[in-house]
């Protein structure tokens, strides 16, 4: 996601600075090169040697005749993006006022003047975050197209955002953003049909592929709505659903509100039952009358004839020709942009293998699900003319 990206990591004196060692590792795991810049206060919390080890680069702790701020963040500087994490109330206020009395704030002023993207991940006590002067400073800096990674408000503190949220926002800020201005609706994971108050019919889908697609679309600049039976995520507006009917209704509502594409990656229940209002007794033979559920992509296609829709098709057994043939049946029936087809053997696995099936082609992807999400986002960009 950050392959080939140079990240200047500005660390200021919040206790959250202890998390920057792992953040630097995660940025590098995503393909970035990282060089750290620290305030004096930050050095009292985490030793520069720790960040030197984590980044595999020397750490800037003072500005010298080498004019490190220009070397890193000037118009022809090393950095593709400046990430301030953590950013204290003091640092945000100084950035807003162009006060350059630390290596971090001087890098920020230089980056903003040079047009280098800046990402800010605040961390402080909640009353400081709510101070009108701090909120004014944040609003002012936002007006300069600086990206903020909102903190997690917990235990009276505005805690630094998760590594995932910071990495995604950094990727979004410094990438080409070919999906900027687009709204993509993504379905993910399994649905479940209630049998009684404690039992359901469901499947083994983990939702990892759908979430990877949503993350990749967000990093590419899109506004993303994620429809799934799961928790809130930092990269999308979430519609939480349980059953196939709830997912279909939520998707239609999201698409009706204005969407440029739908990626239907969820493993939606094919059958439902009339649920019992009370728990069914165990130990008794029982027959369940299964009723087929309407196909979500067909329902959406009927309501939105021109909407680009990406389908997913899961099969068992057979070779690639069989898999592509079944996928093309779905492609033609619902007039899809393309279908991502795979064998059920990859359910829940870290690595996956799929075919991208179109009317006249079937190309293979083999790798992890994060890479698959990026490939789907790339193919979608081509469909939308991004």
KOLLOKE-563723 format. One record per residue (C-alpha): x, y, z; residue number from 1. Coordinates in steps of 0.2 Angstrom, whole numbers. Layout:
<atoms>
ATOM|X|Y|Z|NUM
...
</atoms>
This chain:
<atoms>
ATOM|0|0|0|1
ATOM|15|12|3|2
ATOM|27|4|-9|3
ATOM|41|16|-13|4
ATOM|34|30|-2|5
ATOM|46|40|9|6
ATOM|38|45|25|7
ATOM|45|58|37|8
ATOM|39|54|54|9
ATOM|37|69|66|10
ATOM|36|63|84|11
ATOM|32|76|98|12
ATOM|30|74|117|13
ATOM|15|64|120|14
ATOM|16|48|130|15
ATOM|9|40|114|16
ATOM|26|42|107|17
ATOM|30|25|114|18
ATOM|19|18|100|19
ATOM|30|26|86|20
ATOM|42|12|86|21
ATOM|29|-1|81|22
ATOM|21|12|69|23
ATOM|37|14|60|24
ATOM|39|-5|58|25
ATOM|21|-5|51|26
ATOM|24|9|39|27
ATOM|39|-1|33|28
ATOM|30|-18|32|29
ATOM|18|-9|20|30
ATOM|33|-4|9|31
ATOM|37|13|15|32
ATOM|55|20|19|33
ATOM|54|30|35|34
ATOM|65|44|43|35
ATOM|60|51|60|36
ATOM|61|69|67|37
ATOM|59|71|86|38
ATOM|56|86|97|39
ATOM|66|87|113|40
ATOM|50|82|123|41
ATOM|48|67|113|42
ATOM|66|62|117|43
ATOM|61|61|135|44
ATOM|48|48|132|45
ATOM|56|37|118|46
ATOM|75|36|115|47
ATOM|81|41|97|48
ATOM|90|25|96|49
ATOM|73|16|97|50
ATOM|67|25|81|51
ATOM|84|23|73|52
ATOM|82|5|75|53
ATOM|64|5|69|54
ATOM|67|15|54|55
ATOM|85|9|49|56
ATOM|89|28|47|57
ATOM|97|41|57|58
ATOM|85|52|68|59
ATOM|84|71|67|60
ATOM|84|78|84|61
ATOM|91|95|80|62
ATOM|92|106|65|63
ATOM|110|110|59|64
ATOM|119|118|44|65
ATOM|113|103|34|66
ATOM|95|111|35|67
ATOM|87|95|38|68
ATOM|70|102|37|69
ATOM|73|107|19|70
ATOM|82|91|15|71
ATOM|67|81|21|72
ATOM|52|91|17|73
ATOM|57|105|5|74
ATOM|51|106|-14|75
ATOM|65|94|-19|76
ATOM|66|85|-2|77
ATOM|66|67|2|78
ATOM|49|65|9|79
ATOM|33|61|-1|80
ATOM|23|64|15|81
ATOM|25|71|32|82
ATOM|16|61|46|83
ATOM|15|70|63|84
ATOM|12|56|75|85
ATOM|9|59|89|86
ATOM|4|77|87|87
ATOM|2|86|104|88
ATOM|-10|101|107|89
ATOM|6|111|108|90
ATOM|12|105|91|91
ATOM|-4|107|82|92
ATOM|-6|125|89|93
ATOM|12|129|83|94
ATOM|9|122|65|95
ATOM|-7|132|64|96
ATOM|3|148|69|97
ATOM|19|144|59|98
ATOM|29|144|75|99
ATOM|45|135|71|100
ATOM|54|131|87|101
ATOM|56|112|86|102
ATOM|63|101|72|103
ATOM|45|94|70|104
ATOM|36|111|68|105
ATOM|49|117|56|106
ATOM|47|102|45|107
ATOM|28|105|45|108
ATOM|30|123|40|109
ATOM|42|118|26|110
ATOM|31|104|20|111
ATOM|16|115|20|112
ATOM|25|128|10|113
ATOM|32|116|-2|114
ATOM|16|107|-6|115
ATOM|21|90|3|116
ATOM|6|81|10|117
ATOM|4|82|29|118
ATOM|-5|69|40|119
ATOM|-8|73|58|120
ATOM|-13|60|71|121
ATOM|-17|70|87|122
ATOM|-15|63|105|123
ATOM|-18|72|121|124
ATOM|-30|72|136|125
ATOM|-48|74|131|126
ATOM|-50|91|139|127
ATOM|-35|98|129|128
ATOM|-43|91|113|129
ATOM|-59|100|117|130
ATOM|-51|117|121|131
ATOM|-58|130|109|132
ATOM|-40|135|105|133
ATOM|-35|118|100|134
ATOM|-51|115|90|135
ATOM|-48|131|81|136
ATOM|-30|126|77|137
ATOM|-36|109|70|138
ATOM|-50|117|60|139
ATOM|-37|130|53|140
ATOM|-25|117|48|141
ATOM|-38|106|40|142
ATOM|-42|120|29|143
ATOM|-25|119|22|144
ATOM|-29|101|15|145
ATOM|-20|93|30|146
ATOM|-27|75|33|147
ATOM|-31|72|51|148
ATOM|-32|54|59|149
ATOM|-45|57|72|150
ATOM|-40|50|90|151
ATOM|-50|37|100|152
ATOM|-59|45|114|153
ATOM|-57|33|129|154
ATOM|-54|35|147|155
ATOM|-54|54|147|156
ATOM|-40|54|134|157
ATOM|-39|57|115|158
ATOM|-29|42|112|159
ATOM|-18|41|96|160
ATOM|-28|32|82|161
ATOM|-24|14|77|162
ATOM|-9|10|66|163
ATOM|-21|4|53|164
ATOM|-30|20|53|165
ATOM|-14|30|52|166
ATOM|-6|20|38|167
ATOM|-22|21|28|168
ATOM|-23|39|30|169
ATOM|-5|41|25|170
ATOM|-7|31|10|171
ATOM|-23|41|5|172
ATOM|-14|57|7|173
ATOM|1|54|-3|174
ATOM|-6|42|-17|175
ATOM|-13|47|-34|176
ATOM|-31|45|-27|177
ATOM|-39|40|-44|178
ATOM|-56|36|-35|179
ATOM|-56|54|-27|180
ATOM|-74|60|-27|181
ATOM|-81|43|-30|182
ATOM|-93|34|-18|183
ATOM|-90|15|-17|184
ATOM|-102|3|-8|185
ATOM|-94|-13|-2|186
ATOM|-102|-29|6|187
ATOM|-92|-40|16|188
ATOM|-92|-56|27|189
ATOM|-106|-68|30|190
ATOM|-124|-65|33|191
ATOM|-134|-76|45|192
ATOM|-152|-81|46|193
ATOM|-161|-83|62|194
ATOM|-168|-100|66|195
ATOM|-173|-96|84|196
ATOM|-167|-84|97|197
ATOM|-150|-93|99|198
ATOM|-147|-102|82|199
ATOM|-143|-96|65|200
ATOM|-139|-102|47|201
ATOM|-123|-95|41|202
ATOM|-106|-99|32|203
ATOM|-88|-98|35|204
ATOM|-84|-82|26|205
ATOM|-72|-71|37|206
ATOM|-75|-54|28|207
ATOM|-56|-51|26|208
ATOM|-58|-49|7|209
ATOM|-72|-37|8|210
ATOM|-63|-27|21|211
ATOM|-47|-27|11|212
ATOM|-57|-20|-4|213
ATOM|-64|-6|7|214
ATOM|-47|-2|13|215
ATOM|-40|-1|-4|216
ATOM|-54|10|-11|217
ATOM|-52|22|4|218
ATOM|-33|23|1|219
ATOM|-37|27|-17|220
ATOM|-47|42|-12|221
ATOM|-65|35|-12|222
ATOM|-78|38|1|223
ATOM|-83|20|6|224
ATOM|-98|13|14|225
ATOM|-95|-5|21|226
ATOM|-110|-16|24|227
ATOM|-106|-31|35|228
ATOM|-110|-40|51|229
ATOM|-96|-32|60|230
ATOM|-89|-17|70|231
ATOM|-85|1|65|232
ATOM|-69|3|55|233
ATOM|-58|19|52|234
ATOM|-59|19|33|235
ATOM|-78|18|30|236
ATOM|-95|22|35|237
ATOM|-102|6|42|238
ATOM|-120|-1|40|239
ATOM|-121|-16|52|240
ATOM|-133|-30|46|241
ATOM|-136|-48|50|242
ATOM|-147|-56|38|243
ATOM|-148|-56|19|244
ATOM|-163|-46|19|245
ATOM|-155|-33|30|246
ATOM|-140|-32|19|247
ATOM|-150|-30|3|248
ATOM|-160|-16|11|249
ATOM|-145|-7|18|250
ATOM|-136|-8|1|251
ATOM|-151|-2|-8|252
ATOM|-152|13|4|253
ATOM|-133|17|2|254
ATOM|-134|16|-17|255
ATOM|-150|26|-18|256
ATOM|-141|39|-8|257
ATOM|-129|41|-22|258
ATOM|-115|28|-26|259
ATOM|-103|26|-41|260
ATOM|-101|7|-39|261
ATOM|-105|-8|-29|262
ATOM|-93|-22|-24|263
ATOM|-103|-37|-18|264
ATOM|-90|-47|-9|265
ATOM|-101|-54|5|266
ATOM|-105|-72|6|267
ATOM|-124|-69|7|268
ATOM|-136|-83|13|269
ATOM|-144|-92|-1|270
ATOM|-158|-98|10|271
ATOM|-168|-92|25|272
ATOM|-181|-99|37|273
ATOM|-196|-93|46|274
ATOM|-189|-91|64|275
ATOM|-196|-98|80|276
ATOM|-199|-85|93|277
ATOM|-194|-97|106|278
ATOM|-179|-108|108|279
ATOM|-181|-125|99|280
ATOM|-179|-140|110|281
ATOM|-163|-150|107|282
ATOM|-163|-168|105|283
ATOM|-178|-169|93|284
ATOM|-178|-173|75|285
ATOM|-183|-157|65|286
ATOM|-186|-152|48|287
ATOM|-182|-134|42|288
ATOM|-191|-127|27|289
ATOM|-178|-117|18|290
ATOM|-184|-103|7|291
ATOM|-172|-95|-6|292
ATOM|-167|-77|-3|293
ATOM|-167|-64|-18|294
ATOM|-150|-62|-26|295
ATOM|-143|-45|-20|296
ATOM|-134|-41|-36|297
ATOM|-150|-44|-46|298
ATOM|-161|-33|-34|299
ATOM|-148|-19|-36|300
ATOM|-147|-21|-54|301
ATOM|-166|-20|-57|302
ATOM|-166|-4|-46|303
ATOM|-150|4|-54|304
ATOM|-148|-2|-72|305
ATOM|-132|8|-75|306
ATOM|-123|6|-59|307
ATOM|-106|-3|-61|308
ATOM|-107|-19|-50|309
ATOM|-92|-31|-46|310
ATOM|-98|-48|-41|311
ATOM|-89|-62|-32|312
ATOM|-92|-81|-36|313
ATOM|-87|-95|-24|314
ATOM|-87|-113|-31|315
ATOM|-80|-130|-26|316
ATOM|-71|-142|-37|317
ATOM|-68|-141|-55|318
ATOM|-54|-132|-65|319
ATOM|-52|-114|-70|320
ATOM|-62|-116|-86|321
ATOM|-77|-122|-75|322
ATOM|-75|-108|-63|323
ATOM|-74|-95|-76|324
ATOM|-89|-102|-85|325
ATOM|-100|-101|-69|326
ATOM|-93|-84|-66|327
ATOM|-98|-78|-84|328
ATOM|-116|-84|-81|329
ATOM|-117|-72|-66|330
ATOM|-108|-59|-76|331
ATOM|-121|-60|-90|332
ATOM|-136|-62|-79|333
ATOM|-133|-47|-69|334
ATOM|-123|-37|-82|335
ATOM|-108|-35|-70|336
ATOM|-92|-26|-73|337
ATOM|-82|-41|-69|338
ATOM|-83|-56|-57|339
ATOM|-69|-61|-45|340
ATOM|-71|-80|-44|341
ATOM|-62|-92|-32|342
ATOM|-63|-110|-25|343
ATOM|-70|-113|-7|344
ATOM|-53|-120|-2|345
ATOM|-46|-102|1|346
ATOM|-60|-98|14|347
ATOM|-52|-90|29|348
ATOM|-34|-92|23|349
ATOM|-21|-79|23|350
ATOM|-16|-82|5|351
ATOM|-29|-83|-9|352
ATOM|-30|-87|-28|353
ATOM|-44|-80|-39|354
ATOM|-49|-77|-57|355
ATOM|-54|-60|-63|356
ATOM|-67|-65|-75|357
ATOM|-74|-54|-89|358
ATOM|-84|-58|-105|359
ATOM|-68|-62|-115|360
ATOM|-55|-65|-102|361
ATOM|-50|-73|-86|362
ATOM|-34|-67|-77|363
ATOM|-26|-75|-61|364
ATOM|-22|-66|-45|365
ATOM|-12|-76|-32|366
ATOM|-6|-68|-16|367
ATOM|-13|-61|1|368
ATOM|-30|-53|3|369
ATOM|-23|-35|5|370
ATOM|-15|-37|-12|371
ATOM|-32|-43|-19|372
ATOM|-41|-28|-12|373
ATOM|-28|-17|-21|374
ATOM|-31|-27|-37|375
ATOM|-50|-25|-36|376
ATOM|-48|-6|-33|377
ATOM|-37|-5|-48|378
ATOM|-49|-14|-59|379
ATOM|-63|-3|-52|380
ATOM|-53|12|-57|381
ATOM|-52|6|-75|382
ATOM|-71|3|-75|383
ATOM|-75|21|-68|384
ATOM|-62|29|-79|385
ATOM|-51|34|-64|386
</atoms>
